[in-house]
């Protein structure tokens, strides 16, 4: 089944080129010829992501690189803790905002 997604007035962006394998091929296990994982982390933005970033302009939130580094270090040394109650409260709040309830 194919589903067509319209652009709703947004510019049509090129699709990312990637592995276009059929579902049967995708379910096969990786072979020994698969490339090894790289040691360095990296991020590659698609053309769509770049366009969205540019469209956001000054509205895009600034990235707190100091906070990102603190979290990265806490994850690395195992001291990062998740407050499940706080996450739940924010999810409930977001649900209320999305449904129009105060």
Secondary structure as the mmCIF struct_conf table of DSSP 4:
data_model
#
loop_
_struct_conf.conf_type_id
_struct_conf.id
_struct_conf.beg_label_comp_id
_struct_conf.beg_label_asym_id
_struct_conf.beg_label_seq_id
_struct_conf.end_label_comp_id
_struct_conf.end_label_asym_id
_struct_conf.end_label_seq_id
TURN_TY1_P TURN_TY1_P1 UNK A 8 UNK A 9
BEND BEND1 UNK A 10 UNK A 10
HELX_LH_PP_P HELX_LH_PP_P1 UNK A 11 UNK A 12
HELX_LH_PP_P HELX_LH_PP_P2 UNK A 14 UNK A 17
HELX_RH_AL_P HELX_RH_AL_P1 UNK A 23 UNK A 26
TURN_TY1_P TURN_TY1_P2 UNK A 27 UNK A 27
BEND BEND2 UNK A 28 UNK A 28
HELX_LH_PP_P HELX_LH_PP_P3 UNK A 29 UNK A 30
TURN_TY1_P TURN_TY1_P3 UNK A 32 UNK A 33
BEND BEND3 UNK A 34 UNK A 34
HELX_LH_PP_P HELX_LH_PP_P4 UNK A 35 UNK A 38
BEND BEND4 UNK A 39 UNK A 40
HELX_RH_AL_P HELX_RH_AL_P2 UNK A 47 UNK A 56
HELX_RH_3T_P HELX_RH_3T_P1 UNK A 57 UNK A 59
BEND BEND5 UNK A 60 UNK A 60
HELX_LH_PP_P HELX_LH_PP_P5 UNK A 61 UNK A 63
HELX_RH_AL_P HELX_RH_AL_P3 UNK A 65 UNK A 77
TURN_TY1_P TURN_TY1_P4 UNK A 78 UNK A 78
HELX_RH_AL_P HELX_RH_AL_P4 UNK A 84 UNK A 99
TURN_TY1_P TURN_TY1_P5 UNK A 100 UNK A 100
#
